[in-house]
Amino acid sequence: MSATPPPPAEAHIDVRAWLLLLGSFALLMVAYFTLPLRYFGERRPLLSWLVFAAVLMLLSGLLLARILDLLRGTGRRPGMWLVVLICLSMNVFAGTYYVLAAAAGEFDGLNTRLDALYFTIVTMATVGYGDITAAGQGPRLVVILQIVYNFVFLAAAAGTLSQRVRSGLESRVREQGEGGRTGRRRRRGHRGDHGEPGEPGEPAEPGG
């Protein structure tokens, strides 16, 4: 007698990964809106640019490492860390714009941290509303760096992540389809073993 096959596997939601992701995002936002960012700026220009360059290089290396982990199927939750690093990159550029806006004539229309975050997202999305503009040479340099960074690193990270999610969904659908076909074959064989009429495995009746 054949055992009844298990139902197809349902999509598994990693609750812990989602909680870690939401917690990381909340922590990044709290840090962005509370840290004394204007410790940097025109009073410490050399230190400010060195810290910005070092953080950007570190983020680039981490993004490349997580992209490779995702492509190879190695590492622990590389997709989640890619999302966190993309959010962190956004905060770094927003913080830099906020610091640069403290100097007169550097930005038009950027006064608060929320303005800086808004301008960063608009630049990242290449929307360009024009309500905030980079007037000084420093802000324009950072805008150029952000656009290049978006094309090289963030686009690669987002593309790799979406491809991995799509491949996982396709594999799950394929496995569920194969499981359903296997279950139907087993059920047909099970009915045939019990001698139900018209099913495979039914012994032939001797002639009368």
C-alpha positions, 0 to 999 in steps of 0.5 A: 500500500502506498503512503499518502504523499505530503502536500506541496511545500508552502512558501516559508517566511523567515520571520527572524530575517524580516525582524532583523531587517526591520530592526536594522532599518529602524536603527539606521533611521534613528542614527541618521536623525540623532547623530551630531552629523555637523561635527563634520563640515566646513570647520573640519574639511579634510577630516570630513572628506577623508571619513566620507571617502573611507565609508564609501570605499568600505560600503563598496567592498561590503556590497561587492562581497554580499553580491558575490555571496548571493551569486554563489549561494554562500554566506548568511542571509546575503539578500538581507544584508544587501538591503541593509547596505543599500539603506546605509548607503542612502543614509551616508549620502543624505548625511553628507548633503546635510553637512554640506548644506550648513555652509552658505551657498552650497545648496538651494532648498535643503535645510533639514535632515528630512530635506537631505534624505528626500534629495538623496532618494530623488537623486537615487531614483533619477527623478529630478524635481528641481526643488532642491539643487546643488549649487556649490562645487562640493555638493555637485561632486557628491551628487556625481559620486552618488549617481556613479555609485547608483549605477555601479553598485546599487543597480548591481545589488538590486538586480542580483537580489531581484534575480535571486528572488525570481529564481527562488519563486520559479523553483518553488513553483516548479517543485510544487508542480512536480509534487502535485504530479507525483501525488496524483500518480501515487493516488492512481496507483493506490486505487489500482492496488485496491482493485477499483474498476478502470484503474491501473493495477487491477487484476483481470477477471477470468472468463465465465 
